[in-house]
Amino acid sequence: MNPTGERPDDRYSPDGLIALHHAGYRDVGERIGSGDVVDIGCGVGFGAATLIRDDRRVIGVDYDLGAAGEARARRGPEGLRVVAADGGVLPFATNSVDWVVSSHVIEHFADPTNHVAEVARVLRPGGAALVLTPNETADFENPFHVHLFNAASLQAMLAKSFDDVVVGGHDATDA
């Protein structure tokens, strides 16, 4: 897989970017419970692998076949299952997963409406989605980020498919 800068890779990306993504996955890992977890936009799988526990089945999804293959090769032995698929057309049955993680993916869609609808579609009743995205005003100039959000616009986008939306944040720390 060629590093393009589109997705973080713990071998090539700057340490600060990796730390930001690890902080997000730590937050997610503390908020989700047991069950089936889908991590959309898993890249090479370093974040998705941190979500694996004995009581969780984690499936990583990335639209790039090379990244998905890399994630499977590197993180499969840790228990990560991986599929190559588009985050706007998920290959899972309706009401089939307990948790969906969309970490730094929603901003890659020119129109994220289908992505959000697909996340909602695959969740079981009582399931939850955790969507992480950089703040519009704090986003660095990444040419792959084509739809930036502030709290209000993220709330509005998620409310198109979810009845109960909470927009919060997390802060990276030195730890």
Secondary structure, 3 states (H helix, E strand, C coil): CCCCCCCCCCCCCCHHHHHHHHHHHHHHHHHCCCEEEEEECCCCCHHHHCCCECCEEEEEEECCHHHHHHHHHHHHHHCCEEEECCCCCCCCCCCCEEEEEEECCHHHCCCCHHHHHHHHHHEEEEEEEEEECCEHHHCCCCCCCCCCECHHHHHHHHHCCCCCCCCCCCCCCCC
